[in-house]
Amino acid sequence: MTTQTQTPAPGQAHDPAGSRDRLSPIPDVSALPTRVGIRQTISQTFTMAWRATVKMRRNPEVFFDVTVQPLLFTAMFAFVFGGAIAGSVSDYLPILIPGIIAQTTLTACMATGIQLREDMDKGVFDRFKVLPIARIAPLAGPMVADLVRYLIASSLTFATGFALGYRPAGGVLGVMAAIMVAVVAGWSLAWVFTWVGTIATSAQSVQGISMMVMFPLTFVSNAFVSPDSLPDWLAAFVRFNPVSHVVSAVRDLANTGTVTHEVGWALLGCALVVAVFAPLSVRSYKRHL
């Protein structure tokens, strides 16, 4: 007696037991979600933030600009310019420390755009194209992780000033509020450099553009000197400079512990920056997908 073996037709799966042939089920893709909800977006953003945190832990040199730089700038500016500007180091510290905090936090956010451009050049973001994730998650995730860097920079600057004799009259609550304003300002400004990272051609160009933007904004502000000592045309720019509002807000909270109108202007400016550059960053990022 001859036994014939039946070959499965295309589209059919052979039963391992040999009892029968059956059709392979076709997955129903119509039931899959076409858009990512808010809850999933937040979860995916924190997942990307954890990825960026792990990356920073494996590359400790990314903390140099928020650890070494605040210490050097605080000591250098205090002893070099303290006597010339305020008469003594102790009198200059209430002016200098809030300015250093704002400058360090705002300049540290430049690394967000640089690292984003490096990831895009290395093809890391090509892997995100096939993932069902929110388009804003790969952009916002590293920015959430950078909040740790801003906290480190602000805390170390206050600690250095305290070691030099700075005693903020705002107390613990005033200092904490000042740090929060600086962190919020750094996070909002990071959206500008995120957008620059999506439109620039290389990480070097991102760094060059960012430094060209930030150095005039931070140094031509009220961070280190009073606008009253400047020429009229330069003093007008300093008073209009949004960085000056951030510095004044940090200075008022730390030195007096009062919530002045400068705090409101600083937070309003941060909200406007996010409202403008967050959509621009996402739109520019989508063009690379």
KETI-35304 format. One record per residue (C-alpha): residue number from 1; chain; x, y, z. Coordinates in Angstrom, 2 decimals, always signed. Example, Ala and Ser with C-alpha at 12.3 -4.5 7.8 and 13.67 -1.06 7.14 Angstrom:
<pts>
[pt 1,A,[+12.30,-4.50,+7.80]]
[pt 2,A,[+13.67,-1.06,+7.14]]
</pts>
This chain:
<pts>
[pt 1,A,[+0.00,+0.00,+0.00]]
[pt 2,A,[+1.42,+3.37,-1.09]]
[pt 3,A,[+1.11,+6.44,+1.18]]
[pt 4,A,[+0.95,+9.85,-0.50]]
[pt 5,A,[+2.15,+12.97,+1.23]]
[pt 6,A,[+0.03,+16.03,+0.56]]
[pt 7,A,[+1.96,+19.27,+0.04]]
[pt 8,A,[+0.39,+22.33,+1.73]]
[pt 9,A,[-0.95,+24.89,-0.68]]
[pt 10,A,[+0.36,+28.45,-0.54]]
[pt 11,A,[-1.27,+30.38,+2.28]]
[pt 12,A,[-1.82,+27.20,+4.33]]
[pt 13,A,[+0.06,+25.95,+7.36]]
[pt 14,A,[+0.80,+22.23,+7.74]]
[pt 15,A,[-0.45,+20.63,+10.96]]
[pt 16,A,[+2.54,+19.17,+12.83]]
[pt 17,A,[+0.42,+16.19,+13.90]]
[pt 18,A,[-0.43,+15.44,+10.31]]
[pt 19,A,[-4.11,+15.28,+11.06]]
[pt 20,A,[-5.30,+18.11,+8.80]]
[pt 21,A,[-4.29,+21.24,+6.93]]
[pt 22,A,[-5.61,+24.61,+7.97]]
[pt 23,A,[-5.37,+28.18,+6.72]]
[pt 24,A,[-3.00,+30.56,+8.54]]
[pt 25,A,[-4.92,+33.34,+10.28]]
[pt 26,A,[-4.55,+36.79,+8.75]]
[pt 27,A,[-4.09,+39.51,+11.39]]
[pt 28,A,[-6.70,+42.22,+11.46]]
[pt 29,A,[-4.80,+45.50,+11.29]]
[pt 30,A,[-7.93,+47.62,+11.16]]
[pt 31,A,[-8.24,+47.35,+14.94]]
[pt 32,A,[-4.79,+48.85,+15.56]]
[pt 33,A,[-4.72,+52.47,+16.78]]
[pt 34,A,[-3.82,+55.04,+14.14]]
[pt 35,A,[-2.86,+57.77,+16.63]]
[pt 36,A,[-0.94,+57.75,+19.89]]
[pt 37,A,[-2.88,+59.01,+22.90]]
[pt 38,A,[-1.67,+61.46,+25.51]]
[pt 39,A,[-1.00,+58.73,+28.07]]
[pt 40,A,[+1.09,+56.74,+25.61]]
[pt 41,A,[+2.94,+59.88,+24.54]]
[pt 42,A,[+3.92,+60.66,+28.13]]
[pt 43,A,[+4.99,+57.07,+28.74]]
[pt 44,A,[+7.08,+56.98,+25.56]]
[pt 45,A,[+8.65,+60.34,+26.39]]
[pt 46,A,[+9.81,+59.03,+29.76]]
[pt 47,A,[+11.12,+55.90,+28.07]]
[pt 48,A,[+13.24,+58.07,+25.79]]
[pt 49,A,[+14.29,+60.10,+28.82]]
[pt 50,A,[+15.49,+56.94,+30.53]]
[pt 51,A,[+17.46,+56.04,+27.40]]
[pt 52,A,[+19.13,+59.46,+27.47]]
[pt 53,A,[+19.86,+59.10,+31.19]]
[pt 54,A,[+21.56,+55.75,+30.63]]
[pt 55,A,[+23.56,+57.32,+27.81]]
[pt 56,A,[+24.71,+60.13,+30.12]]
[pt 57,A,[+25.71,+57.66,+32.82]]
[pt 58,A,[+27.95,+55.88,+30.33]]
[pt 59,A,[+29.46,+59.17,+29.13]]
[pt 60,A,[+30.29,+61.23,+32.24]]
[pt 61,A,[+31.99,+63.90,+30.15]]
[pt 62,A,[+28.56,+65.30,+29.24]]
[pt 63,A,[+28.39,+66.64,+32.81]]
[pt 64,A,[+31.54,+68.75,+32.51]]
[pt 65,A,[+29.65,+71.84,+31.34]]
[pt 66,A,[+27.33,+71.70,+34.37]]
[pt 67,A,[+29.92,+70.70,+36.98]]
[pt 68,A,[+33.30,+72.23,+36.14]]
[pt 69,A,[+32.12,+75.31,+34.25]]
[pt 70,A,[+29.91,+76.77,+37.05]]
[pt 71,A,[+32.75,+76.38,+39.55]]
[pt 72,A,[+35.29,+78.05,+37.29]]
[pt 73,A,[+33.00,+80.88,+36.25]]
[pt 74,A,[+31.86,+81.60,+39.81]]
[pt 75,A,[+35.38,+81.75,+41.24]]
[pt 76,A,[+36.84,+83.60,+38.25]]
[pt 77,A,[+34.17,+86.28,+37.96]]
[pt 78,A,[+33.91,+86.75,+41.72]]
[pt 79,A,[+37.61,+87.42,+42.33]]
[pt 80,A,[+38.43,+89.13,+39.03]]
[pt 81,A,[+35.44,+91.48,+38.73]]
[pt 82,A,[+34.10,+91.61,+42.29]]
[pt 83,A,[+36.26,+94.45,+43.47]]
[pt 84,A,[+36.00,+96.43,+40.23]]
[pt 85,A,[+32.22,+96.22,+39.87]]
[pt 86,A,[+30.83,+96.05,+43.40]]
[pt 87,A,[+33.79,+97.04,+45.57]]
[pt 88,A,[+34.27,+93.62,+47.15]]
[pt 89,A,[+33.64,+89.96,+46.47]]
[pt 90,A,[+30.97,+89.67,+49.16]]
[pt 91,A,[+29.00,+92.59,+47.72]]
[pt 92,A,[+29.26,+91.17,+44.20]]
[pt 93,A,[+28.05,+87.65,+45.03]]
[pt 94,A,[+24.31,+88.55,+45.28]]
[pt 95,A,[+24.61,+89.92,+41.73]]
[pt 96,A,[+26.91,+87.26,+40.35]]
[pt 97,A,[+25.45,+83.97,+41.64]]
[pt 98,A,[+21.98,+84.35,+40.06]]
[pt 99,A,[+23.64,+85.50,+36.84]]
[pt 100,A,[+25.94,+82.47,+36.75]]
[pt 101,A,[+22.98,+80.16,+37.42]]
[pt 102,A,[+20.98,+81.60,+34.54]]
[pt 103,A,[+23.98,+81.63,+32.20]]
[pt 104,A,[+25.06,+78.07,+32.98]]
[pt 105,A,[+21.56,+76.65,+32.73]]
[pt 106,A,[+20.78,+78.38,+29.47]]
[pt 107,A,[+24.09,+77.52,+27.82]]
[pt 108,A,[+23.88,+73.90,+28.99]]
[pt 109,A,[+20.76,+73.38,+26.91]]
[pt 110,A,[+22.83,+73.80,+23.74]]
[pt 111,A,[+23.99,+70.21,+24.21]]
[pt 112,A,[+20.44,+69.01,+23.54]]
[pt 113,A,[+20.54,+70.09,+19.90]]
[pt 114,A,[+24.10,+68.86,+19.43]]
[pt 115,A,[+23.34,+65.38,+20.75]]
[pt 116,A,[+20.15,+65.24,+18.71]]
[pt 117,A,[+22.05,+66.01,+15.52]]
[pt 118,A,[+24.66,+63.37,+16.39]]
[pt 119,A,[+21.96,+60.73,+16.88]]
[pt 120,A,[+20.37,+61.66,+13.56]]
[pt 121,A,[+23.74,+61.46,+11.78]]
[pt 122,A,[+24.46,+58.05,+13.30]]
[pt 123,A,[+21.12,+56.65,+12.13]]
[pt 124,A,[+19.63,+56.20,+15.58]]
[pt 125,A,[+16.47,+58.01,+14.59]]
[pt 126,A,[+16.05,+55.74,+11.58]]
[pt 127,A,[+15.07,+53.02,+14.02]]
[pt 128,A,[+12.30,+55.19,+15.41]]
[pt 129,A,[+10.67,+55.43,+11.99]]
[pt 130,A,[+9.22,+51.92,+12.20]]
[pt 131,A,[+8.11,+52.21,+15.82]]
[pt 132,A,[+4.49,+53.13,+16.66]]
[pt 133,A,[+5.53,+55.98,+18.94]]
[pt 134,A,[+4.64,+59.65,+19.20]]
[pt 135,A,[+6.85,+61.79,+17.01]]
[pt 136,A,[+7.54,+64.20,+19.86]]
[pt 137,A,[+8.82,+61.45,+22.20]]
[pt 138,A,[+12.35,+61.15,+20.71]]
[pt 139,A,[+12.66,+64.93,+20.93]]
[pt 140,A,[+11.16,+65.57,+24.35]]
[pt 141,A,[+12.71,+62.52,+26.04]]
[pt 142,A,[+16.32,+63.78,+26.06]]
[pt 143,A,[+15.09,+67.18,+27.19]]
[pt 144,A,[+13.42,+65.63,+30.23]]
[pt 145,A,[+16.67,+63.83,+31.03]]
[pt 146,A,[+18.58,+67.12,+30.74]]
[pt 147,A,[+16.58,+68.47,+33.68]]
[pt 148,A,[+19.04,+66.54,+35.84]]
[pt 149,A,[+21.92,+68.48,+34.32]]
[pt 150,A,[+20.20,+71.81,+34.96]]
[pt 151,A,[+19.55,+70.88,+38.59]]
[pt 152,A,[+23.19,+69.91,+39.05]]
[pt 153,A,[+24.43,+73.18,+37.54]]
[pt 154,A,[+22.13,+75.35,+39.67]]
[pt 155,A,[+22.83,+73.47,+42.89]]
[pt 156,A,[+26.60,+73.52,+42.44]]
[pt 157,A,[+26.58,+77.23,+41.68]]
[pt 158,A,[+24.63,+78.01,+44.83]]
[pt 159,A,[+26.93,+75.73,+46.83]]
[pt 160,A,[+30.02,+77.48,+45.44]]
[pt 161,A,[+28.58,+80.88,+46.23]]
[pt 162,A,[+27.72,+79.76,+49.73]]
[pt 163,A,[+31.32,+78.62,+50.21]]
[pt 164,A,[+32.54,+82.06,+49.07]]
[pt 165,A,[+30.28,+83.84,+51.55]]
[pt 166,A,[+27.01,+84.28,+49.66]]
[pt 167,A,[+23.98,+84.21,+51.98]]
[pt 168,A,[+20.72,+84.43,+50.01]]
[pt 169,A,[+18.12,+86.35,+52.01]]
[pt 170,A,[+15.33,+84.44,+50.30]]
[pt 171,A,[+16.05,+81.38,+52.40]]
[pt 172,A,[+15.60,+77.78,+51.36]]
[pt 173,A,[+12.26,+78.37,+49.65]]
[pt 174,A,[+13.61,+81.32,+47.72]]
[pt 175,A,[+16.64,+79.37,+46.55]]
[pt 176,A,[+14.49,+76.39,+45.50]]
[pt 177,A,[+12.12,+78.67,+43.60]]
[pt 178,A,[+15.06,+80.35,+41.87]]
[pt 179,A,[+16.44,+76.97,+40.83]]
[pt 180,A,[+13.05,+75.95,+39.44]]
[pt 181,A,[+12.78,+79.12,+37.36]]
[pt 182,A,[+16.27,+78.53,+35.96]]
[pt 183,A,[+15.45,+74.90,+35.15]]
[pt 184,A,[+12.21,+75.86,+33.42]]
[pt 185,A,[+14.03,+78.52,+31.41]]
[pt 186,A,[+16.70,+76.04,+30.34]]
[pt 187,A,[+14.11,+73.42,+29.38]]
[pt 188,A,[+12.11,+75.88,+27.29]]
[pt 189,A,[+15.17,+77.28,+25.53]]
[pt 190,A,[+16.29,+73.74,+24.72]]
[pt 191,A,[+13.42,+73.59,+22.22]]
[pt 192,A,[+15.17,+76.30,+20.21]]
[pt 193,A,[+18.33,+74.22,+19.93]]
[pt 194,A,[+16.29,+71.09,+19.26]]
[pt 195,A,[+14.85,+72.87,+16.25]]
[pt 196,A,[+18.36,+73.97,+15.22]]
[pt 197,A,[+19.49,+70.34,+15.53]]
[pt 198,A,[+16.80,+69.20,+13.09]]
[pt 199,A,[+17.62,+71.79,+10.42]]
[pt 200,A,[+21.43,+71.91,+10.68]]
[pt 201,A,[+23.66,+69.70,+8.58]]
[pt 202,A,[+26.07,+68.54,+11.29]]
[pt 203,A,[+26.71,+68.61,+15.01]]
[pt 204,A,[+29.52,+71.12,+14.50]]
[pt 205,A,[+27.18,+73.54,+12.77]]
[pt 206,A,[+24.66,+73.16,+15.60]]
[pt 207,A,[+27.36,+74.05,+18.11]]
[pt 208,A,[+28.49,+77.05,+16.07]]
[pt 209,A,[+24.96,+78.42,+15.62]]
[pt 210,A,[+24.09,+77.84,+19.27]]
[pt 211,A,[+27.18,+79.63,+20.56]]
[pt 212,A,[+26.60,+82.51,+18.16]]
[pt 213,A,[+23.08,+82.92,+19.59]]
[pt 214,A,[+23.68,+82.29,+23.29]]
[pt 215,A,[+26.88,+84.17,+23.99]]
[pt 216,A,[+25.49,+87.61,+23.07]]
[pt 217,A,[+22.25,+86.87,+24.92]]
[pt 218,A,[+23.97,+85.78,+28.12]]
[pt 219,A,[+26.89,+88.20,+28.27]]
[pt 220,A,[+24.96,+91.23,+26.98]]
[pt 221,A,[+22.46,+90.98,+29.82]]
[pt 222,A,[+22.20,+92.06,+33.44]]
[pt 223,A,[+23.84,+88.82,+34.62]]
[pt 224,A,[+27.15,+90.46,+35.54]]
[pt 225,A,[+26.67,+94.22,+35.47]]
[pt 226,A,[+23.85,+96.68,+35.96]]
[pt 227,A,[+22.33,+98.17,+32.79]]
[pt 228,A,[+22.68,+101.62,+34.35]]
[pt 229,A,[+26.45,+101.47,+33.81]]
[pt 230,A,[+26.10,+100.81,+30.07]]
[pt 231,A,[+25.57,+103.18,+27.13]]
[pt 232,A,[+21.94,+104.00,+26.43]]
[pt 233,A,[+21.65,+101.92,+23.25]]
[pt 234,A,[+23.26,+98.89,+24.91]]
[pt 235,A,[+21.23,+99.32,+28.11]]
[pt 236,A,[+18.05,+99.29,+26.03]]
[pt 237,A,[+19.03,+95.96,+24.50]]
[pt 238,A,[+19.92,+94.55,+27.92]]
[pt 239,A,[+16.52,+95.50,+29.34]]
[pt 240,A,[+14.76,+93.98,+26.31]]
[pt 241,A,[+16.89,+90.83,+26.42]]
[pt 242,A,[+14.75,+87.87,+27.64]]
[pt 243,A,[+17.76,+86.45,+29.48]]
[pt 244,A,[+17.76,+89.58,+31.65]]
[pt 245,A,[+14.22,+88.77,+32.80]]
[pt 246,A,[+15.30,+85.26,+33.77]]
[pt 247,A,[+18.31,+86.62,+35.66]]
[pt 248,A,[+16.17,+89.21,+37.44]]
[pt 249,A,[+13.60,+86.55,+38.39]]
[pt 250,A,[+16.28,+84.27,+39.83]]
[pt 251,A,[+17.88,+87.22,+41.60]]
[pt 252,A,[+14.61,+88.42,+43.17]]
[pt 253,A,[+13.64,+84.95,+44.39]]
[pt 254,A,[+17.06,+84.10,+45.84]]
[pt 255,A,[+17.98,+87.49,+47.31]]
[pt 256,A,[+14.61,+88.65,+48.60]]
[pt 257,A,[+12.31,+85.64,+48.41]]
[pt 258,A,[+9.61,+87.69,+46.67]]
[pt 259,A,[+7.68,+86.84,+43.52]]
[pt 260,A,[+8.03,+89.99,+41.44]]
[pt 261,A,[+6.78,+90.87,+37.98]]
[pt 262,A,[+10.12,+89.65,+36.60]]
[pt 263,A,[+9.13,+86.10,+37.53]]
[pt 264,A,[+5.93,+86.49,+35.55]]
[pt 265,A,[+7.76,+87.90,+32.51]]
[pt 266,A,[+10.31,+85.09,+32.66]]
[pt 267,A,[+7.67,+82.35,+32.81]]
[pt 268,A,[+5.63,+84.01,+30.08]]
[pt 269,A,[+8.68,+84.15,+27.85]]
[pt 270,A,[+9.38,+80.47,+28.51]]
[pt 271,A,[+5.80,+79.55,+27.55]]
[pt 272,A,[+6.03,+81.54,+24.31]]
[pt 273,A,[+9.31,+79.87,+23.36]]
[pt 274,A,[+7.84,+76.40,+23.89]]
[pt 275,A,[+4.64,+77.32,+22.02]]
[pt 276,A,[+6.65,+78.45,+18.98]]
[pt 277,A,[+9.63,+76.10,+18.79]]
[pt 278,A,[+8.12,+72.81,+19.99]]
[pt 279,A,[+5.80,+72.58,+16.95]]
[pt 280,A,[+8.61,+73.76,+14.68]]
[pt 281,A,[+10.91,+71.04,+16.04]]
[pt 282,A,[+8.33,+68.30,+15.55]]
[pt 283,A,[+7.49,+69.49,+12.02]]
[pt 284,A,[+11.15,+69.69,+11.04]]
[pt 285,A,[+11.79,+66.29,+12.60]]
[pt 286,A,[+8.98,+64.72,+10.56]]
[pt 287,A,[+10.62,+65.87,+7.35]]
[pt 288,A,[+13.53,+63.54,+8.11]]
[pt 289,A,[+11.26,+60.51,+8.49]]
</pts>
